[in-house]
Amino acid sequence: MNLLHPWRTWHRPLMANVTLMLGLVLVSVAGLLLDDRLLLAESVWVKPLKFGIAFTLYSGTLAWLLTKLRKARRTGWWAGTVFAVAATAEVAGIAVQAARGTFSHFNANVDDPVTVAMTQLFTYGVAGLLITQLVIAGVLLAQRALDRPFTRAVRWGILLSTAGMLVPIWWMATSIHERTVVDTNGTSVRMYQGHGIGDPDGNGMLLTHWSTTGGDFRVPHFFGLHAIHALLLTAFLLQVLARRSRVLQDEVVRARLVTVAGTACTGLLALLAWQTGRGQPLIHPDAATLLALAALIVVTTGTATAVLMAGTERPDPVHPQPLEHAVHSR
């Protein structure tokens, strides 16, 4: 497969955003190795790195989905372009603040015009991202451009990613006290919000740097945003497995399994949000959280098994029973 094929044939503004995000990932990795500046015990380049990876995946996925459009291509193109511009501006603001050695989000330093501009950019950029992804999903689903398993993956994925984007509204409404911290320049910065309950600025987890001492809203935020990738991957893997499994050759069975996966992801998102809202770190669940997770696993496993068993009783989707045989067998 030609690795440059997506850049040549997919939505070009979105793929340009993917290119910029990949470049940011490389810059951020170099920053982690060469720049020893820390914000709240975390490298200033961790945040740009995470956002670069996230938008590489997200913009790439939308660019691929737009290739499936058969109608309203102009609408899809403009929606994708607005998303690409908003995503580029949003992450550029994060990278600029990182390079300056100060905070990008929750920074209430009104004496710094750059920070004030970045705050406005983040506020309106998120709205642009949310609206345009809904437009793309609506256009895609309205014309049934994908088969049933992938259509359900997109439907559930957009629902969950929208919920993930709305999680920050919830944590902005949470009572997290204002506080003053110091950036890498020695400047005192008033922070008007934080990421979580019990430890608004905490980190500690490997790679993600999510809090290990309090509830961190970035956990459900991340899971909601990237559930669409997990569900599209599920639909793809089921399609691959269908080459060796008769029951999975049935599109209806695969679509039902994607529905089971979407329901499970919704339950897991709710569970993570509930855990966070109680001020509990992801890696230190209490008995109630573990019990809820166990129940979710049991229900999901049981439902998936029931779908597969029911699928074995359906007619062979590849070799349907001949009409004459069906008549004489009654």
Secondary structure, DSSP 4 states (H G I P E B T S, - for coil): --TTHHHHHS-HHHHHHHHHHHHHHHHHHHHHHH---EETTEETTHHHHHHHHHHHHHHHHHHHHHTT-SS-HHHHHHHHHHHHHHHHHHHHHHHHHHHHTS-SSSB--TT-HHHHHHHHHHHHHHHHHHHHHHHHHHHHHHTT-S-HHHHHHHHHHHHHHHHHHHHHHHHHTS----EEEE-TTS-EEEES--SEES-TT--BSTTT--BSSSEETHHHHHHHHHHHHHHHHHHHHHHHHTTT-TGGGSHHHHHHHHHHHHHHHHHHHHHHHHHHHTT--TTS--HHHHHHHHHHHHHHHHHHHHHHHHHHTSPPSSSPPPHHHHHHT-
